[in-house]
Amino acid sequence: MKSTAFQVFRLYHLETLAHTKSWRSEATVSAFAQAVNHHSRVVKEGSNLHVKIGGSYSVPLWAYRYPFKPFEPAKPAGTALRKTLTHLAMVGGSQIDVVRQSADAVQEAIAQDGVLRVRFESPHHKRVFKKALEFPTPYSEIALEPSHKTDTALWCELTFWAVQLLSILGET
């Protein structure tokens, strides 16, 4: 039972922190932001860290065993990155370097007309992006547009996320 509880906790710990407030104080938020910034500095791409708990090995922090990456409009970010950035913003705001870098990139990308446009590397990447909007799951987003047949609909989805991120940071 311990192993299962640990697995579930590490999958959703950031989301839980993002949607709760009782743990927050200026000191705990600052400590969290410092920890995330430290993590992004010291963890290298391709890290393969495992922790032995009891008789088995586990990968701590699940998807967070890699450095956090900022949003780049030139590379359409998957749902996981956008959700992680949103949750990091909710917890530590612009004290977290990758959140601040992402917000700067978003502001620059929407500066011309307020729309967040991205370039998909291939038709396959575009299909995967659309597929993630079909059904809400813990690993996808809820689509706001009824159809994603046009680029405009996809840009509206991304623009909503951009405005949400900036709003969380108080930059809208």
Secondary structure, 3 states (H helix, E strand, C coil): CHHHHHHHHHHHHHHHHHCCCCCCCHHHHHHHHHHHHHHHHHCCCCCCCCEEECCEEECCCHHHHCCCCCCECCECCCHHHHHHHHHHHHHHHHHCHHHHHHHHHHHHHHCCCCCCCCCCCCHHHHHHHHHCCCCCCCCCCCCCCCCCCCHHHHHHHHHHHHHHHHHHCCCC
